Amino acid sequence: MAPVSVVRTVADEQAWERAKLAARRQYPEAAGERFYRIVMHIYKKMTGYQPRRMRRPRW
């Protein structure tokens, strides 16, 4: 399952699936948390992911 905070569009979902396939090809022994971290790394490289800036509350 793709992380909702990162994967928001159909194109993002497709990139996530491609990243999972690449991770399985390169690291067939990876599982669990390690697999997720590998997929996330590949996904971010593929998409040029930049986290959204956090808004600071106006007090």
DABELWO-V909140 format. One record per backbone hydrogen bond with DSSP energy under -1.0 kcal/mol. CO is the residue of the C=O (numbers start at 1). NH is the residue of the N-H. If there is no record, write none. Layout:
BEGIN
co=CO nh=NH
co=CO nh=NH
END
This chain:
BEGIN
co=3 nh=6
co=3 nh=7
co=9 nh=13
co=10 nh=14
co=11 nh=15
co=12 nh=16
co=13 nh=17
co=14 nh=18
co=15 nh=19
co=16 nh=20
co=17 nh=21
co=18 nh=22
co=19 nh=23
co=20 nh=24
co=21 nh=25
co=22 nh=26
co=23 nh=27
co=27 nh=30
co=31 nh=34
co=32 nh=36
co=33 nh=37
co=34 nh=38
co=35 nh=39
co=36 nh=40
co=37 nh=41
co=38 nh=42
co=39 nh=43
co=40 nh=44
co=41 nh=45
co=42 nh=46
co=43 nh=47
co=44 nh=48
co=44 nh=49
END
